[in-house]
């Protein structure tokens, strides 16, 4: 993490130090504003002209727990995950008001969209309904598996999931 200090004045941010040339593209930037009296400034810098490259910061499970709006509830059973053309039945780990998590042998990409498939109990190969989700976190477990946390993309899917929970097993 790198800290840069600046002053917002006349619609521009004036940095109190030179802009490093190794700022990655798509960086998350936190700007701390200070007054002129606290530091000497180097002049206005147009942020859109700053060179940037992508850096992916791995967030801990504790971070996601701290920003989660609803507490997760442990779950038993399996869930059908549909990722493009691939369909897998995986152990359900837990769920909350806004999403669910499952356990996988392979990692998934954060930000990727998948579906939770609700299957016919008599024919688990027959998917009756797909609930769209976004992968929000992937955590390697102690036994070399992956806990994959997902958020429902549609509030209707969220409501359907909670209505169906009593029937899933």
C-alpha positions as CSV (number, residue, x, y, z in Angstrom):
1,X,0.0,0.0,0.0
2,X,1.2,3.4,-0.9
3,X,0.1,6.7,0.8
4,X,0.0,9.9,-1.2
5,X,-1.2,13.2,0.4
6,X,-2.8,16.1,-1.5
7,X,-5.1,19.1,-1.3
8,X,-8.3,19.5,-3.2
9,X,-8.6,23.0,-4.6
10,X,-10.3,24.6,-7.6
11,X,-11.5,21.2,-8.8
12,X,-8.0,19.6,-8.8
13,X,-6.0,17.5,-6.4
14,X,-2.6,18.8,-5.7
15,X,-0.3,16.2,-4.3
16,X,2.2,16.9,-1.6
17,X,4.8,14.5,-3.1
18,X,5.7,13.3,-6.6
19,X,3.4,10.7,-8.2
20,X,5.2,7.4,-8.3
21,X,5.5,5.9,-11.8
22,X,4.6,2.3,-10.7
23,X,0.9,2.8,-9.8
24,X,-0.9,-0.2,-11.2
25,X,-3.8,0.2,-13.5
26,X,-7.3,-0.3,-11.9
27,X,-5.8,0.5,-8.5
28,X,-8.1,1.4,-5.7
29,X,-7.1,4.9,-4.6
30,X,-7.8,6.3,-1.1
31,X,-7.0,10.0,-1.0
32,X,-6.3,11.8,2.2
33,X,-6.8,15.6,2.1
34,X,-4.6,17.9,4.0
35,X,-4.2,21.6,4.4
36,X,-1.5,23.7,2.7
37,X,0.0,24.5,6.0
38,X,1.0,20.9,6.7
39,X,3.2,20.3,3.7
40,X,4.8,21.8,0.6
41,X,3.0,20.9,-2.6
42,X,4.4,19.8,-6.0
43,X,1.6,21.4,-8.1
44,X,-1.6,20.1,-9.7
45,X,-1.6,16.7,-11.2
46,X,-4.3,15.5,-13.6
47,X,-5.3,12.1,-12.3
48,X,-6.4,10.8,-15.7
49,X,-2.9,11.3,-17.0
50,X,-1.3,9.2,-14.3
51,X,0.1,5.8,-15.5
52,X,-1.7,2.8,-13.9
53,X,-1.7,-1.0,-14.1
54,X,-3.9,-3.7,-12.5
55,X,-3.1,-5.1,-9.1
56,X,-5.4,-7.6,-7.4
57,X,-5.3,-7.3,-3.6
58,X,-6.4,-10.5,-1.9
59,X,-8.9,-9.9,0.9
60,X,-9.2,-12.0,4.0
61,X,-12.3,-13.9,5.1
62,X,-12.5,-11.6,8.1
63,X,-12.7,-8.6,5.7
64,X,-15.7,-10.1,4.0
65,X,-17.3,-11.0,7.3
66,X,-16.9,-7.4,8.5
67,X,-18.7,-5.9,5.4
68,X,-21.4,-8.6,5.3
69,X,-24.9,-7.2,5.9
70,X,-26.4,-10.5,7.1
71,X,-24.9,-13.3,9.3
72,X,-24.2,-16.6,7.5
73,X,-26.0,-19.8,8.6
74,X,-24.3,-23.1,8.3
75,X,-25.9,-25.4,5.8
76,X,-25.9,-29.1,4.9
77,X,-26.6,-30.7,1.5
78,X,-25.4,-30.1,-2.0
79,X,-26.0,-27.5,-4.6
80,X,-25.8,-27.6,-8.4
81,X,-23.4,-24.9,-9.7
82,X,-23.6,-24.0,-13.4
83,X,-20.6,-22.3,-14.8
84,X,-21.1,-21.7,-18.5
85,X,-21.6,-25.2,-19.9
86,X,-20.2,-27.0,-16.9
87,X,-22.6,-28.3,-14.2
88,X,-21.3,-29.6,-10.9
89,X,-23.0,-30.8,-7.7
90,X,-21.0,-29.4,-4.8
91,X,-21.3,-29.3,-1.0
92,X,-23.2,-26.3,0.2
93,X,-21.3,-24.6,3.0
94,X,-23.5,-21.8,4.3
95,X,-26.1,-19.1,3.3
96,X,-27.3,-15.7,4.3
97,X,-30.0,-13.2,3.2
98,X,-27.9,-12.1,0.2
99,X,-26.0,-15.2,-1.0
100,X,-24.4,-18.5,-0.2
101,X,-21.1,-20.3,-0.2
102,X,-20.1,-23.8,-1.4
103,X,-17.0,-25.9,-1.3
104,X,-15.1,-26.7,-4.5
105,X,-12.0,-28.6,-5.5
106,X,-11.2,-25.9,-8.1
107,X,-10.9,-22.2,-7.6
108,X,-13.3,-19.7,-9.2
109,X,-12.5,-16.1,-10.3
110,X,-13.9,-13.3,-8.1
111,X,-16.4,-11.2,-10.1
112,X,-17.3,-14.1,-12.4
113,X,-21.0,-14.9,-12.8
114,X,-22.4,-18.4,-12.2
115,X,-25.8,-19.9,-11.4
116,X,-27.1,-22.0,-8.6
117,X,-29.2,-24.7,-10.2
118,X,-32.3,-25.9,-8.5
119,X,-32.8,-29.5,-9.7
120,X,-35.6,-31.9,-9.7
121,X,-35.3,-34.1,-6.6
122,X,-36.2,-37.2,-8.6
123,X,-33.8,-36.4,-11.4
124,X,-30.8,-34.3,-10.3
125,X,-29.6,-33.9,-13.9
126,X,-32.7,-31.9,-14.7
127,X,-32.3,-28.2,-13.7
128,X,-35.7,-26.6,-13.0
129,X,-34.5,-23.1,-12.3
130,X,-31.2,-21.1,-12.3
131,X,-30.4,-18.4,-9.8
132,X,-27.8,-16.0,-11.0
133,X,-24.9,-15.2,-8.7
134,X,-21.6,-13.3,-8.7
135,X,-18.5,-14.8,-7.0
136,X,-17.5,-12.4,-4.3
137,X,-14.7,-14.3,-2.5
138,X,-12.6,-17.5,-2.9
139,X,-10.7,-18.8,0.1
140,X,-8.4,-21.8,0.2
141,X,-9.2,-24.2,3.1
142,X,-6.7,-26.1,5.2
143,X,-7.5,-29.3,3.3
144,X,-6.7,-27.7,-0.2
145,X,-10.3,-27.1,-1.2
146,X,-11.9,-23.7,-1.9
147,X,-14.7,-22.0,-0.1
148,X,-16.5,-19.9,-2.7
149,X,-18.7,-17.1,-1.5
150,X,-21.5,-15.8,-3.9
151,X,-24.0,-13.0,-3.9
152,X,-27.4,-13.3,-5.6
153,X,-27.6,-10.8,-8.5
154,X,-31.4,-10.5,-8.6
155,X,-33.5,-9.8,-5.5
156,X,-36.2,-12.1,-7.0
157,X,-33.7,-15.0,-7.0
158,X,-32.8,-14.2,-3.4
159,X,-36.4,-14.4,-2.4
160,X,-36.9,-17.7,-4.4
161,X,-33.8,-19.2,-2.7
162,X,-35.1,-18.4,0.8
163,X,-38.6,-19.8,-0.1
164,X,-37.0,-23.0,-1.4
165,X,-34.6,-23.6,1.5
166,X,-37.1,-25.6,3.4
167,X,-37.5,-28.1,0.5
168,X,-33.8,-28.4,-0.4
169,X,-31.7,-31.1,1.1
